[in-house]
Structure formats: C-alpha cells, structure tokens
Amino acid sequence: MQINLDIAALRTLVIGVELGSFAKAADRVGRSTSAVSAQIRKLEEQAGAPLFRKSGRGLALTDAGEVMLDYARRLVGLNDEAAVATRGLDMAGWIRLGLQEDFGETMLPQLLGRFARAHPKARIEARVARNTELQERFDAGQLDLALLWDTTDLDGSRSRADPAAQEGMREVIARPRMTWVGSAANRWRADRDEPLPLIAFDRPCLFTQSAAAALDRARIPWRLVFTSPSLSGLWAATAAGLGINVRTPYGLPATVRALDAREAGLPVLPSVPLVLLKQTGENRALADRLGAMMRDHIEGDAAVRLPVAA
C-alpha cells in the first residue's frame, strides 16, 4: 500500500526542529500541542520507526528522524514553490538584491533558481559585498532587499533615528552565535605559551573586534598572522591551518569547521543579529516574496539547528 505523507505534518516537523521546540511550532502553525504531537506520532507510524530519542531535557533526532527531516524540508519546499509558482506567474519587475559575503556562494545559486522558477517574468540584479557597502547602497536606495549583519549593536536595540528601523523595513531573522573556525584537517587547542594565530579581514571587522575583546578578557595572547580583503582568502588561509578565523555557522566551506570553544580552550563569543532590509515601493510584492525565500533558507540551515524541546 502506498503511503502518502502529510505535508502539514512534515511542515510541523521542520518548524519544530528549526525552532527547537514543538510547543513553539504549535504556535507557529496554529495548532494545539496535542494536535502537533498527533502529527509527529502519525509520521512515526508511517516511517515505521521512532523519529526522536530522549537527550537530556529535550529530544534528538534518530537516524530515521534525520532522513525524514531531510525529505520533509525538500517536500515542504516543493509544495510551497508549486503553490507560489501557480499564483506568481504574472509578477514581473526587477529586484536589486544585496547579500553579505557569507551567503553569496551558499544561498545565491539555490535562491536564484527557486525564484526564477516561481516568477519567470521577474529579474534579479544581485550584489555580494561586505556589510558597510550593502548598508550604504540600501540607504541610498540602490538595493530593494539586503541581507546583512547588524553591526550597530548586539543587544537588539536600535536608534529610532535610523530610517531602516521603520516598521516593515527591518526584520531580524536570526541571531547566530559567532564561532571560532579552524581547518577541517586539524584540531585546535589554545596554547597559553604562544599567541593565538588569528586570520582576519584587512579592514575593521565586527567579528575580529569581538574575538579580540573576548581573548583579552580571558587573558589569552593573540596575534594577526594573515589578513585578506576577501572572505575566500580567509577561508583559504584557515583551511591551510595558518590560524583560526571567526564567523558564524552559516556558509562554512567543507575545508573548515566550527570549533567547540570550551574544547579548544577559547572564550565563548556573542551572538550577532542577521537582518533583512526591505525598501517600500513598487517592487514591494516581489521583495516580500524573495525575502520570504531567504528567510526560509536561513531557518532551514542545518548548521545552526537548535536542539528540540519536547
């Protein structure tokens, strides 16, 4: 007998894992917690195996759960893409998109493909750049949509005078924690007898500043061993084992890996808001749709998945 998986149940599974709680997922999908539990039980019955196991106070995915989650992401994505495609065929216009460097290689190819299939009459003009340039271009009205790190402050507050703080123009879509990044081929451990070798941009950078401040507070000596104007240069030096870098879990190439701060003898770093800026105007509908696709991509990034609470 052919099994037909329930898209609504698969969506609940994806959201529950992404939010780290099925109670929060129930609020998001507009169902009771008991209804959400029934959805997950039904998926387990259809899978013929448990999808979760106890892990401390929360839940962790079993092997079957990992497989189901992978397919659930794709099936829900295809479902949403099909629904949008049939309704958005007549949406036309140009969208000027700006992306922070961390997302240029990982998000842009997938995003452009999905958006083009859903809106064949729309066109994207994309620019991958550093935060300062993206913010300047957005403020000058040269970008309709921009994804960048909020470097104004890290406590969630913002000046009322900032035009991008107006309702509907600025949305915090994630607050990933900065992480130490080392070569995938090496295991790093801070040596108190030698300065920690840091790899950084050749210009002032929020991530390097935060790392330096954390190291100074922990009284760990450090020195810059490699600087580069590009993120690809930082990845190359990090992969070669010249030192360690500081980014977030998003967009890490396979040649590097996020380090466990405590295991490496390094201080835990703060979180940084990831914001989506949108202009108001004639392209608002297209910008809203493209922004929603970007938000879905970020929320579905397995690299920063939260542990799931029951």
Phi, psi and omega in degrees: 000132181286132178264128177253108180290142182277118180300321180297319179292320177297321178296319178297319178300312181298313182294319180299318179291318181293322180277345180079013182197132176281341173293317177292324179297322179300318178296318183296317184269358177073035178236164175284160178297327179292324178292322177295317178300322179294323178298315181293320177299320180296319178297320179295322177296318180290327179284336182075020181198153177296142178264341182227156174226156179294137177215097185065233179269356182241204181233147176234150180289138170280178176300318178296324178295320178298317179296314180298319181297318180299314178291324180299317179301315182290319181292318178295319178298316179294320178301312182292323179295319179295319180295318181289320184299319182288336181263342187252017184297331184265357179288125184226160178136177179255138173240124178264111188251135174240133181235139172295152187303327182301338186250357185299314184275329186271323185264318191303312181300315180293317184296314181297321179296312180297315183294320180296320179292322183282330185224075186296341180268356180266156180228144179245131170250110189251146176224127175257123185204176178279166186309310186301314180295318180298316180296317180296317180292323178294315180298330180275001179077019181267354176231137176274332186213135180216135176247118184206165176282138178276104182263005182292313171196168187247012182255007176092350179272164182201148181295138177292339181284345182290119183298332181284355179273357180296150183303133177088352183255335184229125181227123173280116184255350177194157174226067181291151177277136173299147183223149173285138183234128179233179179295142178292342183267351184236157173251126184260142174213125182300130178256111184294345181271348181232141176300140179291125181282118181252143175247130187209167172295158181275008177230164179307137186217133180304318184293316180293319179298318179294319180295315180298318180296318180294320179293320179296319179295325180276359181058042175255116180293148181211163176207149176281125180250346182202132174232152182209150176279350185235153178292325179298325177294321178296318180296319181297315180292322179294315179298328180283352178083019180289336181177196178241154186241168177230118174219216171237175179292349182284138169071020180287129176289164184293344183278353179231170178212151175287136181264147171282115187304312184293320179297326181272000181072030183243155179289149175287137184262160182284171174274161179224131180290136172256120188243150175247119179257133180228134175279152170271152180148194188293336181265016186300319182297316178294319179297321178298318182291316179295321177297321178295321177296320179295318179296318178298320180297316181295314181295332181269004181290113183295339183294335181241025181297138179273153172295150187263129174267145182292000000 
